[in-house]
Structures are given as structure tokens and as C-alpha cells.
Amino acid sequence: MNKSFDDLYKAFEDRFRGPRALVKDRLKIYQPLLAQVPRQAGGPTRAIDLGCGRGEWLEILTESGLNAAGVELNGGMAHEAIERGLTIELQDAIEYLKGQPDGSAVVISAFHMVEHVSIEYLIELLGECHRVMANSGLLILETPNPENISVGAHTFHLDPTHKNPLPPRLLEFLVEQAGFPETALLRLNGETMIEAGPIERSIHLIFEGARDYACLARKQDGQFGGEAERLAAFVRVASQEAPNDIVKIEGWLRSADNDVASILSASRAHQDAIASLVDRIASLVDRIETLDAKTDLIQKNIARIESTLLQKFLRRISSFITTFTK
């Protein structure tokens, strides 16, 4: 029996996205935002997760007291969530949203779904999200972060159903154009920054930092104006550094350049000191050689004097003996 990639997709997700427990643990970062979602008496409590997959986020929504429903096209992916008793609709995301009343959901989310669709589809999807969203409702769109070079150049393309990477500013722009007045970018799922030199830190940030990001948005009208900037405040606390933070990377590399220049300067100073010492040693060697030459000359003179004195002494002894024997 021939298989399509849809048939393999759950096994693919299990291997490359990670175990269900790991994914659910990562998603808990959004719980403080769920606590801000309005729960007014008689108001909507509907939370919709588009492309819900195995249902990790649906469980968190349910545990937060929301009426959660998942939307998924791949039956194999949704099977595990259905077995856990979660509410799943096997339907296209836009078609599902078109069947929902205006202002009927307080949360709409899509985790690693928007990179699977065309820009035209995404624009229409965002329009439907805005229509279905209740005032002060929360939108969460998480997707791979192409600011990370390893993601943009490699891991994003492991999934052949991905369309194109979505740079954070592009997705944020599209969300704003759909009518969401408050947006923020949350960078996450990168490795903790290492304790190392500036060059190693730069490489770590570029290749290991913030592998994913979420575009967060809130729908508001005039009566909810006091809630503005809540998303920005959350992001300031929870977000990781941008892997393409050129200002920070340039600062680190400039620091490395300064360290290298300082080392070279110290090396040149040491070289100058060594050269001066070599010159002094050479001068001492010259003086020693001159002293050796003078010492040799003195020794020769002493030998000559000793020879002359000895000859004179012998002549006098000889003369004395001659005189004495006459």
C-alpha cells in the first residue's frame, strides 16, 4: 500500500517536533496570557486552536477553564487528541471560522500552522480570526523563526509541507493589517546563552537562539483601552533575544576586535622589550670578546716578559759560574 506524506505526518512530528509531554511543557509559557483573557458573566469562553495536531495546547486551554475546540485537517494527527476526549473538527481552518459567529471566541491560536499556507490564504485566515474574535480576545500565532540561521537555512525545510519562512516583522504586519491594534513578538525555544567569549556568544545567538517566535495580538475597542501594552509587558519579561540582533552582535565582535588589538599591542611591546634585551646581550658579547682579546694579549706579554727575565737570569748565573770556576 502506497503512503502519502499525510500518512507519515504524525510519525514525522513525533520525531522532529518532540514528544507530546515536551511540547505541552513548552506551551505553558503562554499561561499568563490566558489568565488575562476576559471571562465575563454570560460572555464567550470559546477558544479555537487551528491546526491543533496532537492536542497539547487544547489540554492547556481546557485546564485554564476555557471551552476549547481544535481544528485539524490531518486525521492521523488528530486521532490522539480525539482519543483523549478533546473536541476536534476535521475541517479546513478558514471554512471552520466562516461557520462561527462574530465575536464568539476569546482565544484563537495556531501553532506551527501559518507556515504551511500561502500568503493569500493567511491574509484571508487573519481576516476571519479578527471577525470571530471577541473584544479583548487573544490571538497567538507561533511559527519557526527564520532569524535563526540554522532554522531559516536548514530545519525549516525538513518539513516538505512548509511553504515559506515568515520573518517576524512580516507576520506582525499582516496581523496589524487584519485589524488587530495591539501586537507583540515573543521569541522562544532557543538554547540558554552560554558563558563564553564574544565570538562564541555571537555564533551561539545566531545558530542556537530563539528557534521559534509567536506573533501575539489582542482585539480591542474603546472600552478596553486600559489594557493596551499588556502584550508588550509580557514579552519584555518572557521573550528571548533576537538571533539577528545586529547591534548586539556587532558590539560583541567589536569587543573581540578590541581584545585582539590589545593582545597585539602587548605582543608588540614584548617584542620591543625582547629586541632591546637582544641588543644588550649582543653588546655584552662584544665587550666580552674585546676583553678576551685584551686578556690574550696581556697573557702573551706576560709570557714574553717571563721569557726575557728567565733568559737574563740564566745568563747571569752562567756568568757567575764562569767567574767562580776560574
C-alpha positions in Angstrom: 0.0 0.0 0.0 1.5 3.4 -1.1 1.6 6.1 1.6 1.4 9.8 1.2 3.3 12.3 3.5 0.0 13.0 5.3 0.0 9.3 6.4 3.5 9.8 7.7 3.0 13.2 9.3 2.3 12.1 12.9 5.4 10.0 12.9 7.3 13.0 11.4 6.0 15.3 14.1 6.8 12.8 16.9 10.4 12.7 15.7 11.2 16.2 14.7 8.9 18.4 16.9 9.4 16.2 20.0 7.3 14.1 22.4 3.9 15.3 23.4 4.9 16.0 27.0 7.8 18.2 25.9 5.7 20.2 23.6 3.0 20.7 26.2 5.6 21.9 28.7 6.9 24.5 26.2 3.4 25.8 25.6 3.0 26.6 29.3 4.8 29.9 28.7 1.5 31.3 27.4 -0.4 30.6 30.6 0.0 34.1 32.0 -1.7 35.5 28.8 -4.6 33.1 29.3 -5.1 34.5 32.8 -5.7 37.9 31.2 -8.5 36.6 28.8 -11.8 38.1 29.9 -14.3 35.8 31.4 -17.4 38.0 31.8 -20.7 36.5 33.1 -22.6 35.4 30.0 -19.7 36.3 27.7 -17.9 33.9 25.3 -15.4 31.4 26.7 -14.7 29.8 23.3 -11.0 29.0 22.5 -10.2 27.8 19.0 -6.9 26.1 18.1 -6.3 25.9 14.4 -4.1 23.0 13.2 -4.4 21.6 16.7 -2.4 18.4 15.9 -2.0 16.1 18.9 -3.9 18.5 21.2 -1.3 19.6 23.7 -2.5 23.2 23.6 -6.2 22.2 23.8 -5.4 20.5 27.1 -3.9 23.7 28.5 -6.9 25.7 27.3 -9.3 23.3 28.9 -7.2 23.3 32.1 -7.5 27.1 32.1 -11.3 26.9 32.2 -11.9 27.7 28.5 -14.3 25.9 26.2 -11.6 24.6 23.8 -12.1 23.3 20.2 -9.5 22.1 17.8 -9.4 22.3 14.1 -7.3 19.8 12.1 -7.2 18.5 8.6 -4.9 15.5 9.2 -6.9 12.7 10.8 -3.8 10.8 11.9 -2.6 13.9 13.8 -6.0 14.4 15.4 -6.6 10.8 16.4 -4.6 11.0 19.6 -6.4 14.2 20.7 -9.8 12.6 19.9 -8.8 9.6 22.0 -8.1 11.9 24.9 -11.7 13.2 24.7 -10.8 16.6 23.2 -13.2 18.4 20.8 -11.7 18.2 17.3 -13.2 19.3 14.0 -11.7 17.7 10.9 -12.0 20.7 8.7 -10.2 23.4 6.8 -9.4 26.3 9.1 -11.0 29.1 7.1 -14.1 27.0 6.4 -14.4 26.3 10.1 -14.1 30.0 11.1 -16.6 31.0 8.4 -19.1 28.9 10.3 -18.5 30.7 13.6 -20.5 33.8 14.8 -18.9 37.3 15.1 -17.1 37.9 18.4 -17.6 34.3 19.6 -14.1 33.4 20.6 -11.8 34.8 23.3 -8.7 32.9 22.1 -7.7 31.9 18.6 -4.4 30.2 18.2 -2.3 28.4 15.6 0.9 26.7 16.5 3.2 25.8 13.6 0.4 26.1 11.1 0.7 29.5 9.3 4.0 28.5 7.6 2.0 25.7 5.8 -0.3 28.1 3.9 0.1 30.6 1.1 0.2 34.4 1.9 -3.2 34.8 0.2 -4.7 32.1 2.4 -3.0 33.6 5.5 -4.5 37.0 4.8 -8.0 35.6 4.5 -7.5 33.5 7.6 -6.4 36.5 9.7 -9.5 38.4 8.5 -11.7 35.6 9.7 -9.8 35.5 13.0 -10.5 39.2 13.5 -14.2 38.8 12.8 -14.7 35.8 15.1 -12.5 37.2 17.9 -14.4 38.8 20.8 -13.3 42.3 22.1 -10.1 42.0 24.2 -9.6 38.5 22.8 -6.2 37.0 22.3 -4.5 35.8 19.1 -1.4 33.5 19.2 0.4 32.5 16.0 3.6 30.5 16.7 5.9 29.6 13.8 9.6 28.7 13.1 11.9 31.7 13.4 13.9 32.4 10.2 16.0 35.0 12.1 17.9 31.9 13.4 20.2 31.0 10.5 20.0 27.2 11.3 16.2 27.4 11.2 15.9 29.6 8.1 18.6 27.7 6.1 18.0 24.1 7.3 15.5 22.9 9.8 12.5 24.8 8.3 13.0 22.8 5.1 12.9 19.4 6.9 9.1 19.6 6.6 8.2 19.4 2.8 4.7 20.8 3.6 6.2 24.1 4.7 5.6 26.9 2.2 7.9 29.8 3.0 9.5 31.1 6.2 7.7 34.1 7.7 10.0 36.7 9.1 8.6 38.1 12.4 8.0 41.6 11.1 6.1 40.3 8.1 3.7 38.2 10.1 3.2 41.1 12.6 2.5 43.5 9.6 -0.2 41.1 8.3 -1.8 40.7 11.7 -1.9 44.5 12.1 -3.4 44.9 8.6 -6.2 42.4 9.6 -7.3 45.0 12.2 -5.5 44.0 15.5 -4.4 47.2 17.1 -2.0 45.7 19.8 0.7 43.3 18.6 3.9 41.9 20.1 6.6 39.4 19.1 7.6 36.7 21.5 10.9 34.8 20.6 11.3 31.5 22.3 12.6 27.9 22.3 16.2 28.8 21.9 19.2 27.5 24.0 20.2 29.5 27.1 23.0 31.9 26.4 26.4 30.4 27.2 29.2 31.9 29.3 31.9 32.4 26.7 33.9 34.9 24.8 32.2 37.4 22.4 32.8 35.4 19.2 31.3 32.2 20.7 28.4 34.2 22.1 27.7 35.7 18.7 27.7 32.3 17.0 25.5 30.8 19.7 22.9 33.6 19.3 22.8 33.3 15.5 22.5 29.5 15.4 21.0 28.5 18.8 18.8 31.4 19.8 15.0 31.6 19.6 14.2 28.8 17.1 10.5 29.8 17.2 8.5 33.0 17.7 4.9 33.9 18.2 3.1 36.9 16.9 0.7 37.9 19.7 -2.3 40.2 19.2 -5.3 41.5 21.0 -8.6 42.7 19.6 -9.8 45.8 21.4 -12.4 48.6 21.1 -12.6 51.8 23.1 -13.8 50.3 26.4 -10.7 48.1 26.6 -8.2 50.8 26.0 -6.8 50.5 29.5 -5.4 47.0 28.6 -3.1 48.3 26.0 0.6 47.3 26.2 -0.2 44.1 28.2 1.3 42.0 25.5 4.4 44.2 25.3 4.9 44.0 29.1 4.6 40.2 28.9 7.1 40.0 26.0 9.7 42.1 27.9 9.7 39.5 30.6 9.3 36.3 28.6 11.0 36.8 25.3 14.4 35.6 24.3 16.9 37.7 22.4 16.5 38.0 18.6 19.1 35.8 16.8 19.6 38.6 14.3 20.2 41.4 16.8 22.9 43.0 14.7 23.6 45.8 17.2 24.4 43.3 19.9 26.4 41.0 17.6 28.4 44.0 16.3 29.1 45.1 19.9 30.3 41.6 20.8 32.5 41.3 17.7 33.9 44.9 18.2 34.8 43.8 21.8 36.6 40.8 20.3 38.4 43.1 17.8 39.5 45.3 20.7 40.7 42.3 22.7 42.8 41.1 19.7 44.2 44.7 19.2 45.1 44.8 22.9 46.8 41.4 22.7 48.7 42.5 19.5 49.7 45.8 21.2 51.0 43.9 24.2 52.8 41.5 22.0 54.5 44.3 20.1 55.6 45.8 23.4 57.0 42.4 24.4 58.7 42.1 21.1 60.3 45.6 21.6 61.5 44.6 25.0 62.9 41.3 23.7 64.7 43.2 20.9 66.2 45.6 23.4 67.4 42.7 25.5 68.9 41.0 22.5 70.8 44.2 21.7 72.1 44.4 25.2 73.2 40.8 25.1 74.9 41.4 21.8 76.7 44.4 23.3 77.8 42.3 26.3 79.1 39.6 23.9 81.1 42.2 22.0 82.5 43.5 25.3 83.4 40.0 26.4 85.1 39.3 23.1 87.1 42.5 23.4 88.0 41.6 27.0 89.1 38.1 25.8 91.3 39.7 23.1 92.9 42.0 25.7 93.4 39.2 28.1 95.1 37.1 25.5 97.4 40.0 24.6 98.2 40.5 28.3 99.0 36.8 28.7 101.3 36.9 25.7 103.1 40.0 27.0 103.5 38.3 30.4 104.9 35.2 28.8 107.3 37.3 26.8 108.4 39.2 29.9 108.8 36.0 31.8 110.9 34.5 29.0 113.1 37.6 28.9 113.6 37.7 32.6 114.4 34.0 32.6 117.0 34.4 29.9 118.7 37.3 31.7 118.7 35.3 34.9 120.3 32.3 33.2 122.9 34.5 31.6 123.8 35.9 34.9 124.0 32.5 36.5 126.2 31.3 33.7 128.5 34.4 34.1 128.7 33.8 37.8 129.6 30.1 37.4 132.2 31.0 34.8 133.8 33.6 37.1 133.7 31.3 40.1 135.4 28.4 38.3 138.4 30.4 37.1 
